């Protein structure tokens, strides 16, 4: 079962309709730059880097959201 995405994780592809998919925030891309909406930075509120590999349910700042793709 895939890991849920954090509602605060973002990357530019999330805002491009042609690239937006359920994996945009769930699978890391080596060419993507990720940021946290809570800090507007590449580190989260817990001072840990943000990306799909790091933003997991065990982080205190993680909040699950169902991504609406339409």
C-alpha angles and dihedrals in degrees: 000000000000121000113253119248123246113244091226098054115101141173131176091256089064089070097046109086094207091055099037112110138141089271097053092095098022103057122051118236119203090218097048127096114214131200138177118243091212095058100019085224141100089259127065129230088274091059092248123127117262125230134114092274093053103034100081135146093264092069115097092226095051118118121177120228133178106237113227108216100184 
